[in-house]
Amino acid sequence: MSDLDFARAQMTVSLAFHILFAVAGMAMPLLMLIAGVLHARTGASAYEALMERWAKGTAILFAVGAVSGTVLSFELGLLWPRFMQVFGPVVGLAFGLEGWAFFLEAIFLGFLLYGKGRISPKFRIFAASVVALSGLASVVFVMAVNAFMHAPSGVELTASGELGRFSPWAPFASEAFPSMASHMALAAYASVSVLVLGIHAAGLRRAPSSAFHAAAVRIALGVAVVVVPAQIVTGDWSAKHVASHQPIKLAAAEGLFETATPASLAIGGWPDVEARTLRGAIHVPRMLSILAFGDPNATVRGLNEFPREQWPNVPLIHIAFQIMVFAGSVMLGVVGLGAVLWWRRQGAFQEVAWYLRLASWAAPLGLIAVEAGWVVTECGRQPWLVFGLMRVKDAVVPMAGLAVPFTAFTVLYLVLGGVVIAMLRAHVLRAPAGGAK
């Protein structure tokens, strides 16, 4: 591997690790807030126990996310100095606003963790609301930067490649920003709610009389019923933007080599890049034209229309896209079944052992979909770092030996991951002794 490959691999590992904590830091406060509101309305101790446990979980995830996020911020400057030199003034405002949201979340999370018995119940609910909104704001501000990298606007480069005229609000003016920010926000809520649903469904299988796990299942499923379908809708919105502005990414995701009118949707298959064909796929006639442009007769451009050096890693993008779509579809089915059972059983999930087993198996699907989606999003932009303006190879640091930091940080993330799992099992996942009533 070249030093460029190690730099890219280090960013890949860092992003793959950090995104898990980013989505949890955004979505867990919402679940925590709902538990707090339900406790205030009903007085049920199960909801109070959930709020306390989920607040502890949020704090653990927030702390590790802060570490991995700090590493990422340094990596942007150390591994990709040309990007920060040219575009730092453009993305600085969005990153600064994200920092404000981060500190606001930390302050009010402290109120929740250490204010019990010292602050009023109403202020605790207010603090939980601020934590939830700050987590959402953090993701939105970061996605503004990412949207700018995919669809830059509001900037002009000089003939020498330096930054000319620009607006610090340019990331928020990107055409990709609305769809990418909404899709990522809902992906966070969807993935974490399905994860929490599965974890507590497994707990309910072990302890059918646990009010603690039953309450958690109801909250998580209630959130998932709303956000999973909405997330799929925003995914369609985002895909239509990609079809119009990044046709190479769409073609890679579908393994589409020849331009087609109309275009069929490919399910499965393996892209043979040398032969420039997709092998073993199931094709649904006209469906890609409908999904990409809302027109069953629309033309979808294939990879052969673009220079070979502009292609991303087609097999990687195609397989990641298939994984994302499969995981999202299964999540929708699991959540839909849960909604029907909730209505028919009056929320008595203890009586439906097969659904609890299904939900526990589906628990990791949301996080898998998030990781696969980021592979499609980021690797599909290659070879561009800022689409159409700066290539990845032109932004990397001119330094040898990048295998060393890659290895060191990979080991660090593995250790941190193990510590987080141990802490969550000890302080969050274990049900209260005797079960909350």
C-alpha positions, -999 to 999 in steps of 0.1 A, spaced: 0 0 0 11 35 -7 11 63 18 -20 77 1 -37 44 6 -27 44 43 -40 79 47 -73 69 32 -74 38 53 -68 57 85 -97 81 77 -119 52 68 -112 35 102 -116 67 121 -149 76 104 -163 41 107 -155 41 144 -167 77 151 -199 75 132 -213 48 156 -209 72 185 -221 102 165 -254 85 157 -258 72 192 -250 107 207 -277 121 186 -304 95 190 -301 83 226 -309 117 240 -343 116 222 -351 82 237 -339 95 271 -362 126 267 -392 105 258 -386 83 289 -384 114 311 -416 129 297 -435 96 302 -422 94 338 -434 129 344 -468 121 331 -473 86 345 -450 84 375 -440 49 365 -406 40 379 -397 20 348 -395 52 328 -374 69 354 -350 40 355 -348 41 317 -340 78 317 -313 73 343 -297 43 324 -300 60 290 -284 92 304 -254 71 316 -252 54 282 -253 88 265 -225 100 287 -203 70 279 -209 72 242 -205 110 243 -171 108 260 -157 82 235 -173 101 206 -155 133 218 -122 114 217 -127 100 182 -141 132 169 -111 151 182 -89 126 164 -108 132 132 -104 169 134 -67 166 138 -66 141 109 -82 166 86 -53 189 91 -25 164 95 -34 140 67 -51 164 43 -34 197 48 -41 210 13 -78 206 19 -77 227 50 -53 252 34 -77 259 6 -112 252 20 -106 258 58 -121 293 57 -152 278 39 -159 250 63 -147 268 95 -181 283 104 -199 250 102 -173 233 123 -173 262 148 -211 259 151 -207 222 156 -183 229 184 -208 252 201 -235 225 199 -210 199 213 -203 221 244 -239 229 249 -247 192 249 -219 184 273 -231 211 298 -267 200 299 -257 164 300 -239 172 332 -271 187 346 -288 153 339 -261 132 354 -254 152 385 -285 172 391 -309 146 403 -323 158 436 -307 192 430 -327 205 401 -365 204 395 -381 177 374 -392 203 349 -356 216 345 -344 180 340 -368 176 311 -356 209 297 -320 198 301 -328 165 283 -345 186 255 -313 207 251 -291 176 249 -314 161 222 -315 193 202 -278 198 205 -270 163 193 -292 169 163 -276 203 156 -241 187 157 -250 162 130 -266 189 109 -236 212 110 -212 184 102 -234 173 73 -232 208 59 -195 203 55 -199 169 39 -226 182 16 -202 210 5 -176 183 -3 -201 165 -25 -218 195 -42 -196 226 -36 -212 260 -41 -205 296 -31 -167 294 -38 -144 303 -66 -108 291 -71 -81 310 -87 -61 297 -117 -34 284 -93 -60 265 -72 -62 289 -43 -94 301 -27 -108 332 -43 -142 346 -35 -162 325 -10 -190 326 15 -186 311 50 -223 300 46 -214 281 14 -218 246 31 -254 255 40 -261 266 5 -250 233 -11 -277 217 -31 -269 184 -14 -273 198 22 -311 194 27 -313 158 15 -280 147 31 -287 163 65 -322 150 68 -312 115 56 -283 113 81 -304 126 110 -332 101 104 -306 73 98 -293 80 133 -327 79 149 -337 48 129 -305 28 135 -303 35 172 -341 29 179 -339 -5 161 -307 -13 181 -324 -4 214 -355 -23 204 -335 -54 197 -315 -51 229 -345 -48 252 -365 -73 232 -337 -98 241 -340 -87 277 -378 -91 276 -373 -127 263 -351 -135 293 -374 -117 318 -410 -115 304 -422 -97 336 -397 -69 334 -415 -35 332 -381 -20 325 -375 -39 293 -412 -36 282 -412 1 286 -379 4 266 -394 -18 238 -425 5 236 -404 37 234 -379 23 209 -406 8 186 -427 40 188 -397 60 176 -388 35 149 -423 33 135 -420 70 127 -384 74 116 -377 42 97 -403 50 69 -393 86 69 -356 77 66 -364 56 35 -383 86 20 -353 109 25 -330 81 11 -351 83 -21 -347 121 -21 -309 118 -16 -307 92 -44 -325 115 -69 -300 143 -61 -271 118 -67 -287 108 -100 -288 144 -112 -254 156 -98 -232 126 -93 -243 101 -121 -210 82 -117 -218 73 -81 -253 61 -91 -239 40 -119 -213 25 -96 -239 17 -70 -261 -1 -95 -232 -17 -114 -245 0 -145 -219 2 -173 -240 9 -204 -264 39 -205 -299 26 -205 -333 40 -216 -353 29 -196 -330 15 -169 -336 -16 -148 -329 -18 -111 -302 -44 -103 -307 -66 -72 -275 -84 -62 -249 -94 -87 -211 -88 -90 -197 -60 -112 -170 -74 -135 -150 -42 -142 -127 -58 -167 -156 -71 -188 -177 -40 -179 -208 -60 -170 -229 -69 -140 -230 -107 -134 -257 -127 -116 -280 -98 -108 -318 -98 -108 -332 -69 -129 -365 -51 -122 -375 -34 -155 -378 4 -155 -375 6 -117 -341 25 -117 -355 51 -141 -385 56 -117 -364 57 -86 -337 80 -101 -359 105 -120 -395 96 -112 -400 87 -149 -403 51 -161 -387 61 -195 -358 82 -181 -323 77 -193 -297 67 -167 -261 72 -177 -237 43 -174 -200 42 -163 -188 38 -199 -198 75 -205 -170 86 -181 -132 83 -182 -120 52 -165 -98 73 -141 -129 90 -127 -145 57 -117 -147 49 -79 -142 13 -67 -173 -1 -84 -175 -35 -67 -171 -19 -33 -198 7 -40 -222 -18 -55 -220 -43 -26 -222 -16 1 -253 -2 -16 -269 -36 -18 -262 -42 19 -276 -7 28 -308 -13 9 -313 -49 22 -307 -38 58 -331 -9 55 -358 -30 39 -356 -56 66 -357 -29 93 -389 -15 76 -405 -50 77 -395 -56 114 -408 -22 125 -440 -27 104 -447 -60 120 -441 -45 154 -466 -17 147 -493 -43 137 -486 -65 168 -487 -34 191 -521 -25 178 -534 -61 180 -518 -70 213 -522 -36 231 -485 -34 235 -482 -68 253 -450 -79 236 -442 -104 263 -467 -127 246 -451 -127 212 -418 -146 217 -412 -150 179 -413 -112 174 -389 -105 203 -365 -130 188 -369 -114 153 -363 -79 168 -332 -90 187 -317 -105 155 -325 -73 136 -308 -51 163 -275 -44 144 -291 -39 110 -294 -1 114 -257 4 123 -247 -19 94 -268 2 71 -252 34 84 -217 21 78 -226 7 43 -243 40 35 -212 60 44 -191 37 22 -214 45 -7 -214 82 1 -177 87 6 -161 61 -16 -186 69 -43 -172 105 -45 -137 93 -53 -114 103 -68 -126 137 -56 -121 151 -21 -142 182 -30 -162 171 -60 -149 187 -92 -125 210 -74 -99 189 -55 -87 153 -59 -78 132 -29 -43 126 -42 -37 163 -44 -47 169 -8 -27 142 11 3 152 32 36 146 15 51 125 42 63 89 43 56 63 70 18 67 73 15 30 80 26 37 116 -2 61 126 -27 39 108 -17 9 128 -16 28 161 -50 43 157 -66 11 146 -53 -6 177 -65 23 198 -100 21 184 -102 -16 190 -92 -11 227 -117 18 230 -144 -3 215 -139 -31 240 -139 -6 269 -172 9 257 -189 -25 253 -178 -34 289 -190 -1 303 -224 -3 286 -230 -38 298 -221 -29 333 -239 5 336 -267 5 310 -279 -28 296 -284 -47 329 -320 -44 341 -327 -29 376 -327 -55 404 -362 -69 407 -373 -50 376 -388 -15 377 -426 -13 381 
